[in-house]
Amino acid sequence: MPEELENLWDDVRRELREDVTDFTFHIWLEPLELTHRSGDVLYVTAPAHIRTWVKERHREQLSRAVIRVLGPGAGIEVVDEAWRPTESQQTAQNEALAPELTLNPKYTFGQFVIGDGNRLAHAASLAVAEMPAHAYNPLFIYGAPGLGKTHLLQAIGNYVQVYGNGLRVRYATVEDFTSDFVRSLRTNDTAGFRDRFRGADVLLIDDVQFLADKLKTKEEFFHTFNALYETGRQLVLTSDRAPADHDEFEDRLRERFASGLVADLQPPELEVRLAILRKRAALDALNQVPEETLVEIASRVTASVRSLEGALIRVVAYASLKREEPSPELARHVLASLYPLTAPKPASLDAIQEAAAAEFGISRESLIAHDRRPAVAFARHVAMYLARELTQESLPAIGARFGGRNHSTVLHALRKIEADLARDQKVVDKVQALRRRLEA
């Protein structure tokens, strides 16, 4: 099963767990396997001895779960193991799994809060947007996750699309670039792939550090870089490290990354964090949040802009559910465990895995094996989330220690837990419990 389908089916299964009893899930629904996606219709196989029962008794729960994951209009079909997609259905799946390369309209220069830690990167990005391929080429922006790399990258793209007199912009993460490249090899469409990327006037590539373990993709990216650079097109790249710190890359690639301007992003200071919260509150019309509460959040959450905005959303959501005012006291209560004022003790991947296995009542072997039972998958996602937060390990390194998984699987787990923390108290409780166990 392609990784995109595997992650999608994990999401659907998790929704199903909320709808049915454990007995019903394990007996009738857990054996189902997602085999194909055609547009917004999922095709799942069911063993012969339960297929009729699932179709007659559980179609409604399956449909609800799929709609919650994919949105209105999505559907699901239960088929036998011999079922195979038609040519048109296979084409529809390729299109559904194709990377989304659109820009987020919210990522603009006007919504970016400038401080001492990001002033150079912001100024360079704006200069590149105003005069592509004339100011800094390539522009390489690096920094820890959540500090605004993607925001600046897409702000460049949005600016050029509006003011660039028809210049073609292409934005992609390395995962998008890789998926598109692999798909082009499978479908014998490398010419189309190269036209999509080498035909851009401004190419924006996010998270180039993930090229490290992709030999063929890295070679293709090298040639794409050269083709654009030599014909006077603009390249902007982001990473979690400076070019010189990418020991896993050949000298020729590191040299090209560093041949233009290299700008770093540092964690925002208190005044900048406060300005970010004010801007986010204004953007989301959160007029009911007092200034004192914003100060409390800004004082506690220091690591990244993403964490800062997530903390604000969590405080407001909690206040709404409790029908209380979002006061500084409430913010302290909500954020005390997730963002303590004292720094957490360093943790190792071994310690996190052992603690997670104990906390969730499973074996460490199950945690790192390819065990897709929802309870085990959830425990694995939480452990990966804390591994990223409490250690200095990269996503590929974390994936390698969790059964040889790749970085995109780890990234999927992080995003899922981050989203759940903002809306599900049970997930918050589990993360806090595991954190307390590690501290103890």
N, C-alpha and C positions, 0 to 999 in steps of 0.2 A: 504494500500500500504506500503511495507517495506520502511524504511527510506532511504535506498540506492537508491531505485527507485524514491522516491519523490524528492530527491536532483538531480538525473539525469534528471528528467522531468523538474524541475525548470531551469536547464541549457539549455535544448532544447527550452523551451518556451521563454527564454530570447533571444536566437538566432533568433527565429521566429519573435520576435518584431522588430528586426533590418531589416527584409526582407519585411515586409508587413505594410500596413497602420493600424492605430488604429482601424478603422471601420472593416477592414477585420479580424483582429485578434480577436476582441471581438465577432463578429458574427459567424465566421466559425471555428476558431482555439482554442479559449479559452475553449469551451465545451469539447474538447478532453481530455481523461484521459489515462495515461500509465497504462496498466494492467499487462504486462509481458515483460520480457527480455529473449531472447534465444540467447546466444552468443552475437553477435553485431547486432541482429535484435530486434527492439522494436515493440511491439504490442499495439496499442492504440484503445480504443473504441470511437465510435462517435454515437451520437443520430441518430435515423433512419431518421429524417427529413433533416439532413445535410450530411449524410454519403456519398451518391453518389456524391454530389457536391464537398466535400473535396477530394474524391478519384480522381475525374476528373480534378479539377482545382488547387488543392494545394499540390499534391503529390511531385512536384519538390521542393517547398519551405520546405516541411517537410524533404525530403531527404537531402537537403543541410544543414539544421540545425543539423540533427543527425550526419552527416559526420563531421561537425565542432566540435561537442562535443566528438564523439567516434573515429573519424579518418576514413581514406579511407576503403571502404569495408562494412561500417555500412549501415543498411537499416531500413525501417519502414513499417509496415503493418497496415492498418485501418480495424478494425473488428467490429462486432456488440457486444452488451452487453452480448449475450448468449455464446460467444466464450470462450472455455476453452483450456488450453495448453495440448498437449499430454504428455505422461510420459517422452519421450526424451526431449521435450522442457522444462519441469519442471526441469529435471536434468541439462540442459544447463544453466537455470537461476541460479540454486544453485551454479554452477561453476563460472558463471559470477559475482555473488555477493559475492563469497568467498573472504576473505581478502587476499590482496597481501602481502606476507611475505618475499619479496626479499629485499636485501640490495642495497643501492645506492652506486655504485662504486666510486663516487666522495668523499664520506665520508671516508677519510683515515687520519692516523696520520700525514702524510706528508703535508696535506692541512690544518691542524689545527694550528692556530697561538697562541703561548704560551705567557702568560703575568702573572702578579702577581695574577690576579683574578681567573685564571684557572689552575695554575701550579700544584697544588696538584691533582686535578681531572684528568688532563692529565697524570701525572706520574703514578697514580693508575690504570688508564685505560690501559696504555701500559704494566704495570706489569701483569695485569690480562690477557691481550691478549697473552703475552709471556709465562705465566705459569698458565693456567686456573685451578681454584680450589686450587692453592697453595699459591697465594699471598694474596688476600683479597676476602673473600667469606662470605656473599654477599658484593658486592660493590654497594653503594647507592649514586647516584649523584643527587644533587638538585640545583635549581636556577630558576630565572624568565624565561619566554618564550623568545626564540631567542638568548640565550647565548651559545649554543653549546652542549646541553645535547644529542640530537639525533645524532649529528655529532660524539661525543665520543662513544656513544653506538654502532653505526654502524661501526665505525672504528675498534672497538674490533672484531665485527663479520667478517669484511673483512680481518683483519689480521689473525684470526684463520682459515678462509677458505683457505688462501694461505699457511700458515706455520703450521697449526695445525695437520698435519699428519692424516687427515681424520676425525677429531673430528666433530660431528654434531652440527651445529649452528641453533638456532631458534630465529628469531627476530619478535616481535609483539608489537603493541600498545595495551593498555588495551581495546580499542575499537575492535581491531582485535580479541583479546583473547575472549572478550564477545560475539562477533558475531559468532565466531567459536563454542563456547560453546553452545549458544542458538540453533544454527543450528544442532549441534550434538544431542541435546535433541529432536528436532522436527523430525529428521530422524532416531532416535534410534541408533546413532552411537557414543555413549560416549566413547567406547573402542578406536575408531579411533582418537577421539579428544585427549584422554590421551596419546596415543602412539605418536602423533605429538609433544606434549609439554613435556611429561615426558621422552620421548626417546631422548631428546636433551642432549648433553654434555655441551653446553653453551647456557643458556637461557637469552635473552635480552628483557626486558619488559619496554616499554616507557610509561610515564605518569600514574604512579600507583595511583595518586590522584583521578582519575576517577573511581576507584573501590568503592568509598565511598557510592554511592546510589545503588549499585548492590549486593544485599545480597547473592543470590545464586552463582553469579560469584565470589564474594569475598571468599566464603567458598571453592569453587573449587580451586581458586588460592592459598589459604592457604595450601590445601592438595598437590597441585602441588609443591609449594615451599618446603614443608617438604620432599616430595618424592625425589626431586633433591638434596637438601642439605644433606639428610641423606645417599645418595649413592655417595657423593663426586663429584657432578657436580657443575659447576660455574653458579651463578646467578648475573646479573647486572640489577639494577633498576634505573629509573629516576623519578623525581617528581618536582613539583614547590615549595615544602616545605620540611623541614627537618622531619625525622620520628617523632620526639617529638611533632611537630606542627600539626600532623594529629589527631586531637581530635575525628574525626568521625570514626576512626578505633579502634578495640578492642586492649587491651594491648598486647595480644599474637602476633598480626600482627606487631604492632609498635616495639616490642622487637626484632622480627626476622629481620625487616628492619634495625635496628640499631646494629645488632649483629656482623657485619663485619666492614668495613671502610665506614664512611660517609664523602663525599667530596662535597663542595659547589662551585658554579660558580658565580662570581661577574661581573658586567658590565665592559667591557674593558676600560682601560685608553686611553688617546689620542694617545700615540705612538703605542699601540696595534691596535687601530682602524685604524690608518694609515697603519700599516703593513697588516691588513686584506684587506684593499682596494687595496693595491699594489699587493697582491697575487691574488685577484679576477680579477684585471685588466690584470695581466699576464696570468692567466688561460683562460680568455675569449679573449685574444689578443686585448685588448683595448689600444693599444700603443699610440693612439691619445689623451689620457687624460693627461693633464699636472699635475705635482706634486702639483702645487698650487691649482688645482681644487680638488684633493684628500684631501688636507689639509682642504679646505673649507667644504667638505662633512663630514670629520671626526670631525670637530669642531662643526657641527650642530647636527649630529645624534649620540646620546650617549646611547640610551636605550638598543640596542641589536645588535648582529651580523646580524640577519635577516633584520632588518630595515636598517642597514648600506649598505648591499649589494643591497637591493631594491632601496635605494636612488641613488646609483651609476648607476644602470640600468636605472632608470628614467632620470637622467641627460643626459646620453649618448643617450637614445632614443629621448629625446626632442631636443638635438643638431642635431641629424641626420634628424629629421623631418623638422627642421628649416634651415637645411643646414648651420649651424653655428659651430664654434669651441666650444668644451666643456670647456669654460673658467670659472674661479672662479665667475665672474659676472653672467654668465648664471646659474651656480649652485645656487647662492644666490637667483636668481629670481625664479627658479624652486622649491626650497625647502623652501622658506620663509614662506609660509602658513602652509605647512605640518610639518615643523620642525623649529619653531621660536626659536630664541636664548634665549628668556625668557620662563620660564616654564609655561605651561597652568594652569589656575586656576582649582582647584579640582571641579569635577562635580558629581552629584548624578544620579542614574538611573532614578529617577522621572524627574529630569531636562532634561536629555537626551531624554527621551520619549516625554515629552511635546514639546521640541524644534524640534524634528524630525517630530512630527505630524504637527506642524505649518509650518515647512520648506517645507514639501512634500504635504501639503494641504489635509491631511487625519485626521481622528479622532484617538485619542489615543487608543480607543477601537479596531479599525481596526488593529492598529499596533501590539497589543498583542494578537489579536484573531487569529484563524486558517483561515485567509483570504489569499488565495494563488494567488490573482491577481498580475501580475508581478510588477506593480507600488508599490503596498503595500509591496510585498516581498522585493523589492529593498530598500525601505525606512527602513524596519525592519533590513536588513543586514547592512546598513550604521549605524543605531543606535546601533546595537550590536557591530560593529567594534569600534565605539567611546566609548562605554561602557567599552570594554576591555582595551582600551588605556588610558582613563581618570579616571577610578576608580580602586580600588583595589579588585573588586569583582571577584570571580572565574567563570569559564565557567558554572558550574552547577547553581551558584547563578544568573548569568545573564539569563540563559535559564528559570529558575523558574519565574523570573520577566517578561519575555516575553511570557506569556501564558503557562507556565509549559513545555516549550520545554527542551529537554535533551542537554547535553553538546556537543554531536556530531553535532547536528543541529547548535549550536552556532559556533563550530569550522569550519563547512562548510561555514557559512556566513563570518567568518574572512578570511579564505583562498581565498574566491571568491573576496572580496573587495580588499585584498592585491594584488591579481593578476590583477584586473581591474585597480588599481591605477597605475600600471606600463605601461598600454597600452591604457587607455581610458581617454582622457582629460575631458569628461563629468562627469565621476565618480570623478575625482579629484576636479572638480568645486563643485560638490554636497557635498563632504566631507568637503571642505574648507568652503562652505557656512554654513553648520550646525555647524562647529567649531566656526565660527564668531558669529553666533547667540547665541551659548552657552557663549562665552566670553562677549557678550553684555549684 
